[in-house]
Amino acid sequence: MAAAPVRSVLIVGGGTAGWMAAAVLAKALGRALSITLIESDEIGTVGVGEATIPQIHHVNRFLGFDEKDFIRATQASFKLGIQFNDWARRGDSYIHAFGDIGMPLGMLPFYQYWLRGRAGGREAQLWDYSINARAAAENRFQPLERIGSSRLTGTRYAYHFDAGLYGKYLRRFAESAGVVRKEGKVADVVLNGETGFINAVALENGDRLAADFFIDCSGFRGLLIEGALRAGYEDWTHWLPCDRAVAVPCEHGDAFRPYTQASAQSAGWQWRIPLQHWVGNGHVYCSRHMSDDEATAVLLENVEGKILAEPRVIRFVTGMRKELWRKNCVAIGLSSGFMEPLESTSIHLIQSTVNRLISMFPDQSFDPVLIEEFNRQSRFEFERIRDFLILHYHANEREDSNFWKECRAMGIPDALRAKVDLFRASGRIYREHEELFTETGWLQVLLGQHIEPQGYHPVANILPSSDLEGYFKDIRTLIDRAVAQMPMHDEFIARNCATGQP
């Protein structure tokens, strides 16, 4: 006999995590599911100027958002990738550009032919064959599905936006789809004495809210998943040692860049995220190597425009919940774990966890096998993102601070070591299962951090040298022509989706 369906969901916490979960559940499961969200206006969110990755298009399209309306509502700008400055060596700069690089030929990806060309003395940079990298270098932007009539893919982009405004945008959609918001603070979590499941949440005003299923979006506190259910937390600071960030907004200074910047400092790194009306800045650092006052001074010394607010310090522990789903509760957002924003994965992890929940949505039996699979997939995603972030820190040659020396000397996870060793030995990169970052993403960071392959795929040698040169030249010509016709980033926004007055 089938178990009773889940008919009510209670979400604890708002912000991007809570309201995205509410919006997607309401859209996917309809009004047959009663969804209530508890949040308090007295409790702030961590939300800052947020950088995203292209996967955000999936959730926005699923919810039916008009792109121009969404951009205006969130003061968004466009993002073609992330520029990394001073990471492997002081003076270095490279970009992790979204989208494809070059075009595959036969059975091989483009970069294998590029490695062959470089081994033969060609001096062209890998990023010369990326339309995103080329457009970013000139502060140009335009959405393109294809480059002309060729088979070359066009720009692949994400956004920079105000995370608080995005949360409000999601809330408007969710409430129009039937989600009920309750104002209040959680005073107690009521557990079933026999099963240990959550029965209800008690608020400070005396209200008691029961549900079949609970979603914890309460932030770092993890009121349900940790405070009540004791899921446990796995600390990864021995691999990702930064544990604090100080953030501040400022006015626009220099050019309106269509990319995020991540600039390494002596004990961490600094972000720069340009929105339409202001720029988000933050300094992520290790408190063992730098005090809050020192970190704030470094941040303020390196912003480009007039400061708009007082800097604020955010403390965190990089890692993940040992179980994202425990009993009848799933943690989403900061309550599930934290990855520092180096590769802009925070909102993606919210989105992917919500998608996984929809895929594995339970009945009231809360099958342990289903829960175990959810947690297995979640762990795989977190760990592969973790490894990608570790690569940025570990593969460095800096001698100017103990922080960077320690990062270089630390042991790294076996999966990351295997991927680095394989690339260094043979120039091969393989994407495992559904891991987030593609071969092209790994390639750019491996090369950007000066991990040099000793070889390349031997099949690349089959192409005659004259054909290889023509192949390279045609791709560069098409990209150069397309970029030259693009408007500047600020011009594109002004013509198509400017917010207006702040």
N, C-alpha and C positions, 0 to 999 in steps of 0.2 A: 504494500500500500504506500502510495506516494506521500511524502511529508507535506505539511501545510506550507503554502508559499509565504515568503516574506512580504508583508503588506505595509510595514512602517519602518522608516529609517530616520534616525536622529543624528544630525551632524553637530558636533561640538566645535565651534570656532568658525570664524569667517575668513576674511582675507582672500587671496587668490586661491588657496587650497580648498577652503570650505565652499566658496561660491562656484568654483569650477566643478567640484564634485556634485554639488546640488544641481547645477545647470545641466551637466551631461547625464546624470541619472534621470532627471525629469524629462529630458529630450528622448533618451533611449528607452525608458521603461514606462513613460506615460503617467497619467493621473490615477491609474490603478494602484500606484505606489504612493503612499503618503510620506512626504519628506518635510521634516522640520529642521531648521538650523538655529542654534543658539549662539549668540555673540553678544558682547558687551561693548558699548561705545567707550567705556572707560579703559578698556584694554587695547593698547596700540598693537599694530602689526610691525614686523621687521621690514616690510616693504620699502624699497628704495627705487631709484631709477634702475629699471631691470632690462638686462639684455637677454635675448632669447635665441633659439636655434630654429631652423626652417620647419621642424615638425609641428610648430605651433599652428601652421596653416591647417593641419588636419582637424584640430578641435574647433578652430574658428569656422571652418567650412561646415563641419558637422552641425554646429549650432546655428548656421545660416547667417553669420555676421557679414554685413557689407564691409568690404575692406576700407573704403574711404571713410565711412562713418566710424568704424573702430579706430582708425588712425587719428581722426580729429578728436574723438572722445578721450583718448589716452595720451594725447600730445606726442604721438609716436613719430619716430624717424625710421630709416631703413638700415639694415645691417647686412653687409656682404661677407663678413668674417671677423676674425680677431687678430689684431696685430700684436705680436710679442716682441718686446724691446728689452735688451740686456739680459736675456735669460741664460743662454749657455756661456756667453762671454759678454763683457761690457762693450757696447758699441754694436752688438748684433741687432738685427731687426728682420723678422719674417712674419708672414701672415698665414694663419690657418683659414683659408678661403673656403666658403661653402661651394658645393657643386662639383662638377667634373673638371678634370684637368686633361686637356687634349681630347683625343677620341680613340677608342680601342681599334685595333687593326687585327683582323683574324681572331685568333684565340687569346691574344695577349692584351692586357691593358696598356694604355699609352706610356705609362711611366717606365715600362721595361725597355721600350725603344729609346726613351730619353736617357736611361742609364747606359744603354749601349752607346748613344751619341756622346755622352759625357766621357765615357771611358776612351772614346776615340779622339777626344780633344775639343769637342764642341763646348762653347762657353755660355750658351743660352741658359738662363735660370729656369727652373721648373715652372715658376709662377708666370713666366712669359706666355704660357699656354693655358692660363686660367682667365676667363673673362671677368670673374669676380675680383681676382687680384689686380688685374690691369685697371678695371674701373675704379677700385678702391684707391689705387695709387694716384689717380687724378681727381678724386672726390666726385666721381660721376655716378649716376644711378639711373637705371631704367629696367622695368620688368621685361624680360625676353624669354619666350618659350624656347626658341631656336635662334641660332645665329644665321640670319638670312634664310636662304633655302637649303642650307647645308644640313648634315646630320649632327653637327655640333650643338650640344645643349646650351641654353642661354643662362641667364643669371638665376641663381637660387639664393633666396634672401630670407632674413628674419626681421625682427624689429627691436628697437629700443623704445620702451614706454614707461610711463608712470605706473608702478605696480598697484598703488592705491586706487588710481582711476580705473585700471583694468579690473580690479576686484569689484568696484561699483558697477562697471559695465556688465560683468557676469551676474551680479546680483539682480540688476533690472531684468535680465533675461529669465533668470531662475524664478523670480517672483511672478513674472507674467505667465510662467509655465506651471504655477500652482504651488511652488515652495513657500512654506510659511516661516517667517523669521520671528524668533522670540528674543527679546532683549533680556539679558540677565547674566549673572555670574554663577558658575557651578560651585555649590557648597559641598556636595557629597555624591558619590557614585554608589548606587544600591546594587549589590550582587546577590545572585541566587545562592542560598546557603548550600544547596546540594550539588549544583553543576558548576558553580563559579562564574556563570555567564552574567552579563550585565542585565539587570531588570529595568532600571530607570536611573535618571539623573535628577538630583534634587538641586533647586536653585536657591540662592540666598533669600529671595522673596517668599520662599515657602512652596513654590510650584514644584510639582513632581511630574516629570515627563518620561513616560514609558515608551518602548519601541521594541520591535523584533531584532533590529540590526543597528549597530552604532558605528559611526565614522569619527575618528579622532583627528581633528584639524586644529588642535589647541596649541600648536607650535612646539618650541623646545620643551615645554613642561610635560607634554604627553599625559594629560590628566587621566585619560581612560586607559590607553595602552600600557602605560608605565605606572601611573599613580594608583590605578585600581587593579590592573591585570598583571603587573610585574613581568612584562615581556623580556626585559633586559636590554642592554645596549652594548654594542661592540665598538670599542674605541680604536680609531685608526690614526691617532696623532703620532704614532711612531713612524708612520709613512708620510703623513701629511701634517707637518708640525705646526702650521699656523693655527692659532686658536682665538684670534681676535680680529676685528675690523673696526676702523673708524671711518664714518661716512659723512659727506657734506655735499650739498648742491652748490653750483656756482653759475654765473652768467656765461653765455658763449664768449669765447675768446678768439681763438684762431679759426681756421676753416671748419665748415660744418661737415665732418667726416662721416661717411656711410659705413663705419666699422667701429667695433669696440677696441680699446687699447688696454693692454695689460703690460705694465712696465715694471720690471723687477727692481726691487730696492735691496737694501743691505740685509734685511731680515724678513723679506716677504715680497709683496708686489702691490702695485697701485692700479686701480681700474679707472677708466674714463668712458662714460656712456652718454653720448649726446642725444638729448630729446629736442623737441621743437623749441621750447621756451627756456630750458635750462639744461645743465649738464650734471649728471650724477658722477661723483668722485668717491673713491674709497681706497683705503690702505689696509690690506690684509697682512697680518704679521704674526710672528711668534713671540709670545710674551716672555719666553725665557731669554730672548736676545734683545728685546726692545721694550721700553716702558710705554704706557699709554700716552704720556706727554711727548715722548720722543716720536712716537708714531704719528701723533697729531701734527707735530711740527713738520715732519717729512711730507705729510699729505698737503698741508697748507702751502708749503714751499713750492709744490709742483702742480697746483691747479692753474688753469689758464685765464680764468675770469674772476669777477668780483664774487666774494662769498655771499650766499643768500641765507644761511642759517648757521646755528651753532653746530660744530661737529658732535657726533654722538658715537659712543663706543658700543659695539655688539660683541658679546662673548659667545663662543660656540665650541663644540667638541665634534670634530669630523668623525663620522662613523655611521652606523645604521642600527636600527632596532633588530634584535635577534630574531624576532618574529613580527612582521608587519601585520599579519592577521593572527589574532589569538581569540579563541572562543567565538563570540559574536561581535567582534570589533576589528576594524581595519584602520591602521594609521596611514594618513596621507599628508604630504608636505613635511614640514619641519619635525612633526611628531614621529615621522618614520625614520628620520636620519638627516644628516646634513653633509652636503658636498660643497666645499667652498666654491665661489662663483667663477672659477678660472676659465671654464669652458661653457659657462651659461647654461647649466643643466638643471637648475632648481625647478623652473616651471615645467620643463620636460618631464622630470620625475613625478611631479603631480599628475600631469596629463597621462603618462604611461601607467601609473598606478590606478588611476580611475578607469582607463581602458581595460586593464587586466581585471579589475573588479567587475566591470560589465560582462566581460567574457566568461567569468567564473561566478556570476551572481548566484548565491545559494538559495536553497529553501530552508525551512526551519530545522532540518536535521543537522545543518552545518557539518557536512561530511568531512571528517578529518583528512581524507585523502585529497579532497579538493583544496582544503586549506594548506596542506603540505605542498602541493604543486604551486599554489599561488606564492608561497614563501620561497620556494626554490627558484622560480622565475625572477622574483623580485631581487633575491640575493645575487643571482647571476648578473642582472643589470647593474646593480650598485657596484659590484666588485669590478666589472669591466670598466665602468666609468672611473672608479677609484684608480685602477691601474693606469689609465690614460693620463690622469692628473699627476700621478707619481712620476711618470716619465719626464714631465716638464722640470720637476725639481731634481731628480736623480741625475739626469744626463746634463750635467753642467761642468764647466771648466774654470769656474770663478775661484779666485784666491783672495778676494778682498774682504771676506767676512767668515767667521766661524759657522754662521748659519748655512751658507752654501757648501762649505767643506763637509759639514755633517750630512747634508742632503746627499752629496756625492758618495759618501762612505757608507750610507745605510744599506742594509739588505733590502731586497725588493721581493714582491710575491713571485712565485714560481711561474705563473702564467705570463707575467710581464717579462721576466727574464727569458723565457722561451721565445717570445715574440721578438724581442730585441736581438737575441742571438741569431735567430733565423734570418732576420733582415740583414744583419751585419755580415753573415756568411754568404748569403745568396741573393740578396735583394728581393726576397719574397715576403709578402704580407697576405695573411688570410683572415678574413672576418669570420668569427665564430658565431654560429647560430644567429640570434637576433641582437647581437651586441650593438650598441648605439653608434659607435664611430666606425666609419667606413675605412676601406684600405687607403683611400685618398686622404682622409683625415690623419691617419697614423703616419702616412708617408710624409706629409708636410711637417709634422712635429718631429719625427725621427731625423729628417734632413736638417730642419731648423735648429735642432739641438746638437748637430754635428755628429750624428751616428752615421757613419759612411759604410755602404755595402761594398763587399769585396768582389761581387759579381752581379750578374743579371741572368735572366732566363735565356738559355742558349737558342731557343726558337727565334728570338729577336734577330739573330745573325742571318736568318734566311733571306731577309729583305735586302736587295741590292743597295749599295751605298747611295747611288743616284736617286733611287726611289725614296730612301730614307730622308734625304735632304728635301725632296719635293714635298713629302709628307709633313715635315716640320714647317716648311715655308708656307704651305697652304693654310695650315692651322693658324699660324701667327698673323698672316695677312687678313684672314677673316675676322679674327679677334680685334686686331688693330682698327680695322674699318668699322666694326660695330661700336667699339668704345669711343671712337672719334665722333660718332653721331649721337652719343648720349648727352643729355643735359647734365649740368652740375646737380649734385644732390639737393642743395637748397632750392634751386630753380624747379626741380621736379616736384618737390613738396609744395612750393608756392603756387604752382599751376594746377595741382591736382587734389591736394588733401591737407592744406594748411588749416590749423586749428583756429586761427584768429587771435584775438587778444588773450593773454594768459589770465 
